[in-house]
Amino acid sequence: MRIETLSLTGASAGTRRELTLYRYGAARAQPKVYLQAGLHADEMPGVLVLQHVMDLLDEASSRGQIIGEICIVPVANPIGLSQWTHQRPLGRQDADSLKNFNRGFPDLAKLVGPAIERQLTPEPERNLSLIRGAFRKALSDLRPRTDLEEMQVGLMMWSCDADYVLDLHCDHFAVMHLYASSERPDVTSLLCRAVGARLALIEDFSGANAFDEAHAAPWRSLREKYGARVPQGCFAATLEYRGQLDVEDALARDDALHLMTFLAAVGALTGVEAKPAHPDAPHLPLAGAAEIVAPQGGVLTWQAHPGDKVAAGQVLGHIVDPVSRRRMAVTAPIAGLMFRTEFWRACQRGQTLAHVAGAAVAPPGAVGR
Ligand SMILES: [Zn+2]
């Protein structure tokens, strides 16, 4: 295992942050799997899971069980990790620009531009390394203007040529679930079965270019333009390790073992259990995840909880306005799996409270990774 660091320039005099990568296995061994956690800097479940994964990889390495290259960035967002205000981590957004840390990653297909077409050969396998090389070159040509941009480019320099990219996040209160594109449903199923996801939310292009989308979408874009010469070069997913408070060593150790199963199943490890222990989860459209909105401001209580299957119109909870004493029901707009709720027990009118995943594309209510 080798440790690499990347120093960010520093936003102001006397301050510098750095990214750290743990690289297991031989350089350029196949497959390359890249895992990171903490891009939203208030989401610690995945950060703890990767600590346990690294313990397991240390053991696997000493036994010669690492076949592929496994790259781990244990803290993907040192900027966010240091941005606290009033004794709370800001976490999701940059304190200065208020940008969501998991949006606006470089668009690799756009960066390589039409020039890539002249380099393509008739062989998808050769084009795989050629396109990856073009991605690395395009990223290294960028001139980031801020530490935040530099951090995003730095992460992608490490990840853009990976066969598998897993970005570990969590929700407020939630069941284990994940986000993936429609490109590789077989791998999405494998991942669900390995990690025990209850739900896979599928979306191809959101336009927001979250980290997973920034890896999966470029291959699809290039293939739409240049056909089957362009292979499916990267499977990328965002894993939501339940809720923000689900941070326990026993749970994280189990989750780490499940990730080891995935690593073995894709051929990055040998001599490790490669048979997933869980059933597949439903793959549902992200656009079908209906938003539950507060009908009034007040105090929120739940009758239903993440993991519950709910019927359309079912009462999920109540909001009481403590001044007028009016009590209003919160109901499910569609039938489906209630997979997440918000953290707070106070709410304002119109605020998102929870989401229910359904099979059909539902009214607007995008869920954030
Ligand atoms: Zn997140």
Residues whose N, C-alpha, C, O or C-beta is under 5 A from the ligand:
A	BS01	ZN	H40 E43 H169 C170 R369
